[in-house]
Amino acid sequence: MNDKHAGGIKVGDSASFRKTVTEADVTLYAGITGDLNPAHIDEIFARESMFKERIAHGMLTAGLISAVLGTRLPGPGTIYLGQTLNFLAPVHIGDTITATVEVLELVAGGKRARLKTACTNQDGATVLEGEATVMPPRRIRV
């Protein structure tokens, strides 16, 4: 494991982003992506499903990880290279989700970072977990 600083980050650094998932979020995501799965957009269908109500798209939840990467850690200019995702529990409309990223390893002389990623709900249950690989932004020294 390489512990060198990369773009101002180091192994062990972490950051989070929290958002309450709204009906508008689910509707807009469905429209933007074309994912019109009735589990997300059809209340009657969803009532008959195993979840008994509409759920948010898994990739909408995963997108909250991207918010952390691009705005907090490593921050603006980060390039997303890869992501593994394990969806562990549904996200319901009205759930407050916290996406957290932690630096596990810096590689290639700090030009790449391997990150632990997770999303938890307001009850502390992990709804999504995985790992991301990113290219941290280079800091310009003046």
N, C-alpha and C positions, 0 to 999 in steps of 0.2 A: 504494500500500500504506500502510495506517495502522499506525503502530508504537506507538500509545498502550497503556498498561497497561489491562488489563480484568480485574477480579477478582483482581488480583495476578499475572497472567500477561503475558508479552511475547513478541514474535516471536522465534523461535529456541529457546524453552523446549521441553524434551522430558521424557518419562517413560516407563517401561516396567513391564510385569507379566509374570512368567514362571510357567508351569504345565506340568506333565507331564500329558498326556491319558491317562486311564485307561479301562479297559473299562467301569467303572461310569459314568464321565462320558458315554460314548457311549450306553449303555443308558438312563440317566436322561434324556438329551436326547431320545432317540427316544420315550420314554414321555411326556414333558412336551409335546412338539410334535406327536406323532402321525406323525412322519417315520420310517416303518418301511422305508425303502428297504433292500433286502437287501444292498446294497454296504456298509451300516453294521452290520447286525445278523445276517447269515447267513454264517457262515464258509465253508460249502460253496459257496454262490453266489459269494462274494468270491474264492475260490481260482480260479474260472473267469473272473474279470474281468481287465481290463488291469492292475489293481493287485496281483493275486495274494494279497491279504489284505484284511480289513476296513479301512475308512478312517473317520476321524471326519467328521461332518457339517461342511460348509463354514461353516455359520452358527454352529456351536459355536465354531469357531476365530474367527470374526468377533466373537463375544460377548466374547472376551478384550479386544478393543479397548474395548468398553463398560466393562469393569472398570477400565481405565486412566482413561477419561474420568470415571467416577463416583467414583473413589477417589483418584486421583493428580493428573491434569492434564486439564482445569482443576480437578477435584476435586468433593467432595460438593455437590450442588445443581445440577450441570451438567445442562442439558436438551439431549438429542440431537435435532437437527433434520433431519439427512440424512447419507447415507453412500453412497459408491460403493465397489464391491468388485471386484477382479480376482483370481480364484482361479488361482494359478500352479502349484501342486504339491499332491499329496495330503498329508494329515496322518494318520499311522499311530498306532494305539494304542501308547503308550509314548514317542511323540515329546515332547520338551520344547519348547514354543512360547513365544517372547517376543513380546509385542505392544508396539509402540512408537508413540507419538503425538508429533508435533512441530508447534508452532504456526507456521503459514505466514503468516497474515495476521489482523489484527484489523480489523473493519469496523463500520459503524454506530455510531461513537463507542465502540467496545469492547464493544458489546452482542452481537456475534456474533464467532465465531472460525472460521477455516478451518484445518483440521489435516491434515497428512500422516499416514496410518495404514499400518502394515505389521506383518506377523507373519512371524517367521523360525523355523526349526527349530534343533535342537541342532548341526547342521552348518553353520549360517549361511546356508542356502538360504532365499530369500524364498518363502513359500507363499501369501501374500495381500498385496495392496497396494491402496490407495485413498485417498480423501479424505473427511473428515467436516466437517460444519458443526454447530456447537454454540452454545448460549447459555451463556456462563460464569456461574457464580453471582455474585451481587452480594455484596460483603463489607459487613457491617454495621459501621459505625464507632461506637464508644461514647465 
